Each structure stands twice: as structure tokens, then as C-alpha cells.
Amino acid sequence: MTAVNGLWTTSVGSFGKPPELLKARADHAAGRISDQDLDALERAATERWIRFQEEIGVDILVDGLVRSYGNRYYRKPIAVGGIRRTHPITVDWWKYAQSLTSRPVKGMLTGPYTIADWSFDEHYGSRRDFVLDLARAIHEEAMDLAAAGARFVQIDEPAASARMEELPLVAEAMAIVTDGLEAHAITHICYGDFMRAYPTMLDIPVDQIDLEMTNSNFDLLERFRDIPFTKAIGLGVVDVHSHRIESVDEVVRGIKLALEVLPPDQIFVDPDCGLKTRTVDETEAKMRVVVQAVRQVRDELGIGDELPDGKPTEGRHRGAPVPA
């Protein structure tokens, strides 16, 4: 019997968009196709990505169609009054994606700090008040996702990397979002000065932190020798900003570097960030390399692939170690 499971494969969220879907979104914005027509095309694209992930053996799936907050798809929001949530926003789409597979699909949310940082505030006058009200609304969405059956809920905070000194506010807001959340809570922080942010980032009350490692040559792992990483990690092993497809051997090397400082059941293996900037072919190739490398390491070291239960872990509230 396998003694340990781990090195679960997943993705940060977004995949390359099929050209026909990009065209359809442009046509929809110009009023040339209906909401229903666009919805049908998006559902077809979601099913395509779910089937692809199943085919190559990804453990925890994503719908692949995440639209990046703050890009050209959306005008910058303006808070003109108190933040409140009137109805679920992501639950129905998550239910659709989950209905296509027996494997777990992650619920995907943008975090309160990032929404506030990428919005105009004409109401609060207090950055903290704005962020915390958003956190209360996002908490309701996260709870509804978990109630619908989502075992893994990701709350992305890409803006946190721009102001590492505000990580305490990120952590305060995330404590509201994940309070009582009966799911494996994940946050993704985009490229930043993680050396300076570590170990403060461990105070963010989630079960897992997704971090890019490839782009920084896995340097942060050395810090884990002195100050242990107290949560599960989303280990970025392929560079999402490069057209080059990594070799399986390169990815195996990165996984084995992580295994020098972390046990397999603390590691989720994924790309550095979302793959939205890659073509469909590049997205598929990079994901295949990730899965093949994990399979090779599992076989070599006798690591099983039984999935975690998706419940909160002790690491959610295990923050940065207190200096002696």
C-alpha cells in the first residue's frame, strides 16, 4: 500500500482562449451576437478544457475561461456606495463545469484586496474599510460555492505583490473570506518580491499559497530550510510568460528541489500563473509536461495520487513562525 500521496496537478486558473471564442466575445461586445450565442460558445469551450484535463490526467481541474480582472474586458469599477452582494455570481458556472467531470473543479474568485486596489473609491475614504467590506461580500460567495459542493476554492490576490507592506491587510481581509469555509482555501499571488514577503505571507489564513517558482529559479525554496513553509504550496513549475515549452526533465528537477524541503502531501504542482497569454497549443503542451513530470516523480518515489478531502487544514491558521 502506498504510504504517502501528493504532488497533485492543477492549474492556476486561465487557459489560452480558442480564436473563435475571442472573436465571439468581440462580436458580443459590438452587439453582433446574442448573450445566448456567446454563452453556448463559452460552455463548449469550457467542456473542451475539462475534457482535455481529464485526458491528460490533471487531478484538480479549472474551467479555463477565467477573464482577468482589470483587463480590457472590464471598465475599472467605482465604489459609489457601501459594498453588498445581492446574489451569487460564480456558483452556476462552477456547477456547470463540475457537472462535466467526476474530478474536483476549483471555485475561482478575485480577492477583496485586489478588487479594491484595482478600483476607484468614491465612497469609503479608507482603504481598509473598502477592502473589508469587499471581503464580507466575497465570503458569502465562497460559502455558497462550498455549499454547492466545491471542495477547493481559490481566492486570487495578484495585487498583493505590488505592495508587500500591505500583506497584513491582505491577511485581515482573507480571514473574513475564509471564516468557517469548509473547503480547501487557496490564494494565488502573482510575481513579486517573495524573498521580502516571506515569511509574512504565511499569516494569510488559507490552506495553500500558489507561488511562481520557475521564473525565479526556485530560489525561495532555500528560505524554507531556515523558516519552514507552514501551508500547502502551489508549486509553479512552468513559465507562463515564455513561448518555450519546458522539458519533462526541467520540471522534474523543480519538483525534486521542492521535495528536499517539503513532503509530497504539501505540494500541488501547477504553472507559475494563469496560461491566458499562451496559445491553445502552448497551453496544452505546458500542461502535458507538468502532468508527465509529476507522473515520473510519483512512479520513481512511490507517491500515490489519492486526492485530499478538500477540508480546511491545520496550516490555514498556522502563520509565520514567531522569532525566538
CORWOBEL-V897597 format. One record per residue. N is the residue number from 0. RES is the residue in one letter. PHI is phi in whole degrees, -180 to 180 (NA if undefined). Layout:
n=(N,N)
res=(RES,RES)
phi=(PHI,PHI)
//
This chain:
n=(0,1,2,3,4,5,6,7,8,9,10,11,12,13,14,15,16,17,18,19,20,21,22,23,24,25,26,27,28,29,30,31,32,33,34,35,36,37,38,39,40,41,42,43,44,45,46,47,48,49,50,51,52,53,54,55,56,57,58,59,60,61,62,63,64,65,66,67,68,69,70,71,72,73,74,75,76,77,78,79,80,81,82,83,84,85,86,87,88,89,90,91,92,93,94,95,96,97,98,99,100,101,102,103,104,105,106,107,108,109,110,111,112,113,114,115,116,117,118,119,120,121,122,123,124,125,126,127,128,129,130,131,132,133,134,135,136,137,138,139,140,141,142,143,144,145,146,147,148,149,150,151,152,153,154,155,156,157,158,159,160,161,162,163,164,165,166,167,168,169,170,171,172,173,174,175,176,177,178,179,180,181,182,183,184,185,186,187,188,189,190,191,192,193,194,195,196,197,198,199,200,201,202,203,204,205,206,207,208,209,210,211,212,213,214,215,216,217,218,219,220,221,222,223,224,225,226,227,228,229,230,231,232,233,234,235,236,237,238,239,240,241,242,243,244,245,246,247,248,249,250,251,252,253,254,255,256,257,258,259,260,261,262,263,264,265,266,267,268,269,270,271,272,273,274,275,276,277,278,279,280,281,282,283,284,285,286,287,288,289,290,291,292,293,294,295,296,297,298,299,300,301,302,303,304,305,306,307,308,309,310,311,312,313,314,315,316,317,318,319,320,321,322,323)
res=(M,T,A,V,N,G,L,W,T,T,S,V,G,S,F,G,K,P,P,E,L,L,K,A,R,A,D,H,A,A,G,R,I,S,D,Q,D,L,D,A,L,E,R,A,A,T,E,R,W,I,R,F,Q,E,E,I,G,V,D,I,L,V,D,G,L,V,R,S,Y,G,N,R,Y,Y,R,K,P,I,A,V,G,G,I,R,R,T,H,P,I,T,V,D,W,W,K,Y,A,Q,S,L,T,S,R,P,V,K,G,M,L,T,G,P,Y,T,I,A,D,W,S,F,D,E,H,Y,G,S,R,R,D,F,V,L,D,L,A,R,A,I,H,E,E,A,M,D,L,A,A,A,G,A,R,F,V,Q,I,D,E,P,A,A,S,A,R,M,E,E,L,P,L,V,A,E,A,M,A,I,V,T,D,G,L,E,A,H,A,I,T,H,I,C,Y,G,D,F,M,R,A,Y,P,T,M,L,D,I,P,V,D,Q,I,D,L,E,M,T,N,S,N,F,D,L,L,E,R,F,R,D,I,P,F,T,K,A,I,G,L,G,V,V,D,V,H,S,H,R,I,E,S,V,D,E,V,V,R,G,I,K,L,A,L,E,V,L,P,P,D,Q,I,F,V,D,P,D,C,G,L,K,T,R,T,V,D,E,T,E,A,K,M,R,V,V,V,Q,A,V,R,Q,V,R,D,E,L,G,I,G,D,E,L,P,D,G,K,P,T,E,G,R,H,R,G,A,P,V,P,A)
phi=(NA,-66,-83,-142,-115,158,55,-74,-94,-160,-136,-71,161,-97,-117,-59,-93,-58,-54,-66,-75,-60,-64,-63,-66,-66,-64,-67,-63,-90,81,-88,-132,-84,-57,-65,-65,-65,-59,-63,-68,-67,-65,-64,-67,-62,-61,-59,-70,-63,-62,-62,-63,-62,-59,-88,97,-66,-82,-123,-95,-130,-77,85,-110,-56,-95,-68,-64,91,-94,-69,-71,-130,-73,-64,-68,-129,-85,-109,-161,-63,-74,-148,-109,-100,-166,-62,-111,-107,-65,-63,-68,-62,-59,-63,-61,-67,-67,-87,-151,-90,-83,-68,-110,-73,-78,-127,-134,-90,-76,-65,-64,-67,-60,-65,-65,-103,-129,-93,-110,-115,-129,-78,75,-133,-58,-64,-62,-62,-61,-72,-67,-62,-61,-66,-69,-69,-56,-62,-66,-63,-65,-69,-62,-64,-63,-77,119,-68,-89,-131,-126,-105,-117,-77,-131,-63,-70,-62,-73,-82,-134,-60,-69,-98,-57,-59,-70,-57,-67,-61,-68,-66,-62,-71,-61,-96,-61,72,-77,-89,-156,-76,-92,-124,-128,-116,-115,-71,-49,-170,-84,-68,-59,-77,-82,-95,-97,-55,-58,-68,-76,-71,-80,-130,-85,-148,-118,-87,-135,-71,-125,-62,-63,-107,57,62,-61,-63,-57,-64,-66,-67,-67,-90,-127,-59,-77,-97,-126,-70,-122,-91,-90,-72,-122,-134,-84,-80,-100,-119,-74,-68,-92,-64,-82,-59,-62,-61,-70,-58,-58,-63,-63,-69,-62,-66,-69,-72,-125,-137,-75,-58,-79,-110,-121,-111,-104,-156,-69,-58,-157,-67,-97,-62,-85,-94,-71,-60,-63,-66,-58,-63,-64,-66,-67,-62,-63,-58,-66,-64,-65,-62,-60,-64,-68,-58,-63,-67,-103,70,-96,-85,-116,-63,-73,-66,-78,77,-97,-57,-112,-62,-68,-57,-110,-97,-88,-64,-59,-82,-58,-69)
//
